[in-house]
Amino acid sequence: MDVDGSDFLEAVFLNENRCQDEGFAEGKIVGRTRGLEAGYRLGCVKGGEIGSELGFYRGFAYACRPLAEQQQKPR
């Protein structure tokens, strides 16, 4: 089986394109998975920080409310 130069170069070129396309598809899947995992962890951390801060302000409001009501009462 004799293959002339142009057929050989075309086969190499097509194989290179196929490998590049497969690598891109695989990288896209891996990147999406890692991005979702990192986003989930970041969301958990930031959600915990926000919940902690809201709890602090809620406790502060519950502690200060009786003091504010005492100051509003006529003497």
Backbone torsions as a table, in degrees:
resi	resn	phi	psi	omega
1	MET	NA	110.3	178.0
2	ASP	-94.2	130.2	177.3
3	VAL	-116.2	124.9	178.5
4	ASP	-77.9	169.9	-173.8
5	GLY	-60.3	-39.1	-177.3
6	SER	-69.0	-37.9	177.5
7	ASP	-65.9	-38.9	179.4
8	PHE	-65.1	-46.0	179.4
9	LEU	-64.4	-38.1	178.0
10	GLU	-64.5	-41.2	179.0
11	ALA	-64.7	-41.6	178.0
12	VAL	-63.7	-45.2	-179.8
13	PHE	-61.6	-45.0	-179.6
14	LEU	-66.3	-37.9	178.2
15	ASN	-66.2	-39.8	178.4
16	GLU	-63.9	-42.9	178.2
17	ASN	-63.8	-40.9	179.5
18	ARG	-63.4	-44.6	178.9
19	CYS	-63.2	-39.8	178.9
20	GLN	-65.1	-43.3	179.0
21	ASP	-64.0	-41.8	178.3
22	GLU	-64.9	-41.7	178.0
23	GLY	-63.3	-40.6	178.3
24	PHE	-62.7	-46.1	-179.6
25	ALA	-62.5	-43.1	179.1
26	GLU	-65.6	-42.5	178.7
27	GLY	-63.7	-35.8	178.7
28	LYS	-65.0	-41.9	178.9
29	ILE	-65.6	-46.3	-179.7
30	VAL	-63.8	-43.6	179.1
31	GLY	-62.4	-41.1	179.4
32	ARG	-64.3	-43.5	-179.6
33	THR	-63.1	-47.7	179.5
34	ARG	-64.6	-37.8	178.3
35	GLY	-64.6	-41.3	178.7
36	LEU	-66.1	-40.6	179.4
37	GLU	-65.3	-44.3	-179.9
38	ALA	-65.7	-40.3	178.1
39	GLY	-64.2	-38.7	178.6
40	TYR	-63.4	-46.7	-179.9
41	ARG	-63.4	-42.7	179.3
42	LEU	-63.8	-40.5	178.0
43	GLY	-62.3	-38.8	178.1
44	CYS	-65.3	-43.4	-178.8
45	VAL	-65.4	-49.6	-177.8
46	LYS	-67.1	-36.3	176.6
47	GLY	-62.9	-39.9	176.9
48	GLY	-64.9	-40.1	178.3
49	GLU	-63.8	-44.7	-179.8
50	ILE	-65.7	-42.4	178.3
51	GLY	-62.4	-39.2	178.5
52	SER	-64.9	-43.4	179.9
53	GLU	-66.6	-40.7	177.5
54	LEU	-63.2	-39.9	177.6
55	GLY	-63.3	-38.8	177.7
56	PHE	-61.4	-49.1	-178.4
57	TYR	-67.4	-32.2	176.9
58	ARG	-65.9	-45.2	177.4
59	GLY	-62.5	-39.6	177.8
60	PHE	-62.5	-42.9	180.0
61	ALA	-65.4	-41.4	178.3
62	TYR	-65.0	-34.4	-179.6
63	ALA	-75.8	-35.3	-175.9
64	CYS	-85.8	-20.0	-177.2
65	ARG	-59.8	-48.5	178.9
66	PRO	-61.1	-35.7	178.1
67	LEU	-65.5	-41.7	179.2
68	ALA	-66.6	-36.8	179.0
69	GLU	-69.5	-34.8	177.7
70	GLN	-65.3	-38.8	-178.3
71	GLN	-71.0	-24.6	-179.8
72	GLN	-83.6	-14.8	-179.5
73	LYS	-71.1	138.3	177.1
74	PRO	-69.0	144.7	-178.5
75	ARG	-94.9	NA	NA
